[in-house]
Every structure is written in structure tokens, then in C-alpha cells.
Amino acid sequence: MAAKTTRERYARARVRRGGWERRGDRLLTRAQFVRRLGRSVALAGALVAVSLAVGVCGYHFLERLPWIDSLLNAAMILGGMGPVDQLKTAGGKIFASMYALYSGLAIISAAGILMAPVVHRFLHKFHADSGAD
């Protein structure tokens, strides 16, 4: 089987459903990239929103804090700052411990989801410009 020419490789513009373009594929158009970036922003935003909702409900129902104080505590933990109110119940303390561990992973995951399209485009463009296989 003959090797494909550069023209044949870059003529393909396939992006698999839910996937990323491969080495031989051409760079996405700006509009396609913006759509991919928008999906990443939406996914990361949903992850943060669901995480915040879990934290708010946990503080409200386990520690009996008012909704606004629950929101403050959950947002501070999710942001890496730590709780504001002193916890009184054993259930609240266990929840806060588990929520703090989860929050660290959730924020790192959200950052990765946000950065993935930009880093992928940069690396793909760098590789496409080099003309190497």
C-alpha cells in the first residue's frame, strides 16, 4: 500500500463523534474549535454546579445551616478556602471531610476539561506545521 501524500492526509477533515481529530487530520476551523470549547465550558460548568449543589444540600441538611450559609460554606470549600462556620455535628464533620476531598478532584477535573481543547489544538497545530508523521 502506497504512503499517502501530505495533500491526501490534510484533505480529510474527520472528527469522530465525540472524539478528537488525529495526527493526519487537518486542523479544525475556528467555528468548530469554538463549538468544542463551548462544550468543554458547559461540561466544566455543569460539574462545578452539581458539585456546589451537593455541598449546599449537605451543609443544609446535615449541619442544619440556613441556605445562604450552606452556599457560602460549599463555595468556600469548592474554591479551596475552607469552611466558614464551625461544624457541630459528627455527620456534618464527616460530610465536610469527604466534600473537601471530592472538591479538590472536581476542580482539577474541571480545569483539565477547560484546558483540553486549547492544549490539543496547540499540539495539533504544532504537529501539523512540522509536516512530520
C-alpha positions as CSV (number, residue, x, y, z in Angstrom):
1,M,0.0,0.0,0.0
2,A,1.5,3.3,-1.0
3,A,2.1,6.0,1.5
4,K,-0.4,8.8,1.5
5,T,0.7,12.2,0.4
6,T,0.5,15.3,2.6
7,R,-2.3,16.6,0.5
8,E,-4.4,13.4,0.9
9,R,-3.8,13.4,4.7
10,Y,-4.8,17.0,5.1
11,A,-7.8,16.7,2.8
12,R,-9.5,14.6,5.4
13,A,-11.4,16.6,8.0
14,R,-12.9,13.8,10.0
15,V,-13.7,14.4,13.6
16,R,-15.3,11.3,15.1
17,R,-18.5,11.8,17.0
18,G,-17.5,12.9,20.5
19,G,-13.8,12.4,19.6
20,W,-10.8,14.4,18.6
21,E,-9.0,14.7,15.3
22,R,-6.0,12.5,14.8
23,R,-2.5,13.2,13.6
24,G,-3.2,13.1,9.9
25,D,-6.4,15.1,10.1
26,R,-6.4,18.8,9.3
27,L,-6.8,21.5,12.0
28,L,-10.4,22.3,12.9
29,T,-11.9,25.5,11.6
30,R,-12.2,28.3,14.1
31,A,-16.0,27.8,14.3
32,Q,-15.6,24.1,15.0
33,F,-13.0,24.9,17.7
34,V,-15.2,27.4,19.3
35,R,-18.0,24.8,19.4
36,R,-15.7,22.3,21.0
37,L,-14.5,24.9,23.5
38,G,-18.1,25.8,24.3
39,R,-18.9,22.1,25.0
40,S,-15.9,22.0,27.4
41,V,-17.0,25.1,29.2
42,A,-20.6,23.7,29.5
43,L,-19.3,20.4,30.8
44,A,-16.9,22.0,33.3
45,G,-19.7,24.4,34.4
46,A,-22.1,21.6,34.9
47,L,-19.5,19.7,37.0
48,V,-19.0,22.7,39.2
49,A,-22.7,23.5,39.5
50,V,-23.6,19.9,40.5
51,S,-20.7,19.8,43.0
52,L,-21.8,23.1,44.5
53,A,-25.4,21.8,44.8
54,V,-24.3,18.7,46.6
55,G,-22.3,20.8,49.0
56,V,-25.1,23.2,49.7
57,C,-27.6,20.4,50.3
58,G,-25.1,18.5,52.5
59,Y,-24.4,21.5,54.7
60,H,-28.1,22.5,54.9
61,F,-29.5,19.0,55.8
62,L,-26.6,17.6,57.8
63,E,-25.4,20.6,59.6
64,R,-28.8,22.5,59.7
65,L,-27.3,25.7,58.3
66,P,-29.5,28.2,56.5
67,W,-29.4,28.0,52.7
68,I,-27.2,31.1,52.3
69,D,-24.7,29.9,54.9
70,S,-24.7,26.5,53.3
71,L,-23.9,28.1,49.9
72,L,-21.1,30.1,51.5
73,N,-19.5,27.1,53.1
74,A,-19.9,24.9,50.0
75,A,-18.4,27.6,47.7
76,M,-15.5,28.2,50.1
77,I,-14.7,24.5,50.3
78,L,-15.1,24.1,46.5
79,G,-12.8,27.0,45.9
80,G,-10.2,25.6,48.2
81,M,-10.5,28.2,51.0
82,G,-12.0,26.1,53.7
83,P,-15.3,26.2,55.7
84,V,-16.6,29.5,57.3
85,D,-18.9,28.2,60.0
86,Q,-17.8,25.9,62.8
87,L,-19.3,22.4,62.4
88,K,-21.2,20.9,65.3
89,T,-22.5,17.5,64.3
90,A,-20.5,14.4,63.6
91,G,-22.4,13.9,60.3
92,G,-21.6,17.4,59.2
93,K,-17.9,16.9,60.0
94,I,-17.7,13.7,58.1
95,F,-19.6,15.2,55.2
96,A,-17.3,18.3,55.2
97,S,-14.2,16.0,55.1
98,M,-15.5,13.9,52.2
99,Y,-16.7,17.0,50.4
100,A,-13.3,18.7,50.7
101,L,-11.5,15.7,49.3
102,Y,-14.0,15.5,46.4
103,S,-13.9,19.2,45.8
104,G,-10.1,19.1,45.1
105,L,-10.6,16.5,42.5
106,A,-13.6,18.2,41.0
107,I,-11.8,21.5,40.5
108,I,-8.7,19.8,39.0
109,S,-11.0,17.8,36.6
110,A,-12.9,21.0,35.6
111,A,-9.6,22.7,34.9
112,G,-8.5,19.8,32.7
113,I,-11.8,19.8,30.9
114,L,-11.4,23.5,30.2
115,M,-7.8,23.3,29.1
116,A,-8.0,20.1,26.9
117,P,-9.3,21.7,23.7
118,V,-6.8,24.6,23.8
119,V,-3.8,22.3,24.5
120,H,-5.0,19.8,21.9
121,R,-5.3,22.5,19.3
122,F,-1.9,23.9,20.1
123,L,-0.3,20.5,19.9
124,H,-2.2,19.5,16.8
125,K,-1.2,22.8,15.1
126,F,2.4,22.4,16.1
127,H,2.5,18.9,14.7
128,A,0.6,19.8,11.5
129,D,3.1,22.7,10.9
130,S,6.0,20.4,11.3
131,G,4.8,18.2,8.5
132,A,6.0,15.0,10.3
133,D,4.2,11.8,10.7
